[in-house]
């Protein structure tokens, strides 16, 4: 099945501690049904100092469930994603406005 949310999509968080926050998807793992969104679900990771890095406590974006994300349409509102055929091409579209993504 084709993924409804993909890398580079602008999404809004629907549930959880970061509800209402928007960000861009950095990576998607369809097998586990999770995505990493820039600036969402941040956790502190402790890095050991090395020749290449200073080390210390660094914030890192952790994966969030795809069901808690919705794509942002042209109006800036959350929308569900649908598929339709545009000629010979399968196109994703925002269900709230009908515009192609």
N, C-alpha and C positions, 0 to 999 in steps of 0.2 A: 504494500500500500504506500502511496506517495505521502511524504511528510507534509503536514500542513504548515508547520513553522520551520523556517530554514535559517541558516547562518546569514547574518546581515539584516534580518527583519527587525523593525522597531516594534517592541512589544510593551505591554503594561502588565503589572503583576495584579492578579485578581484576589489572591488570598495569601495570608501569612504575615510575618513581621514587616515586610516591605510592601504591603498593599498600597496600590496607587502609584508606585514608582515606575517610571518608564526607562527603558534602556535598549541597547542593541544586542542581539544574540551573537555571541562569540563562537560557540560550538554547540552541536546537537548530538546526543547519543540516542538514536531511535530504539535501540534494543532495550535500554533501561527506561526510556520515556522521559529523559531529563535534558535540560539545556543549561548552559552557562551564560548568564546575562551580565553585561558590564555594569558594575556598581550595585548589584542585587545579591542578597544572601551572602554578605561578606563575613569572613571568618579570619581570625588572626593566626598566622602560621609563624613558628619560630624557626629561623634559618641560622645555621652555623656559619661563622665567618670563614671565608676562603680567600684565595688570591683574587678571584673575580668579583666577589661581592662583600659588602660591609657586614652583612649578617644582621641579626636583631629580629624584631617583630614586624612582619609585613602583612598587610591585608590582602586576602585572596578571595575572588568570587567563587562560590561553591555552586554545584548544580542545583537546579530547582525543577520541580515536576512540570511537565508540559501542560498539564490540565490547569495549572495555576497561572498560565500566561494567555494573553489574548493579543492579537495583532492590532496596531493602531492604524485606523483608516485615515483618509485624507482630511477629515474633520477633527482629528485628534481624539476620537472616541474609540473605545475597545470594540472589536468586531470579531465574529467568527469567520472562518475561512472555508470557502467552498471551491469546487472544481467544475469547470465547464469546457466544452470543446469550442475553440475559436478557429474555424477552418479545420486544419489537420493537427492543430496544436492544442494540448491540454493546458489550460490557464487557471491559475489560482485567482479568486476574486473575494473581495470583502462582502459578506452577506448583508451588512447594514446598508451599504451604498450601491452595491452592484459593480463597483469599479474594479478593474483588473489590478492585481498587485505586481 
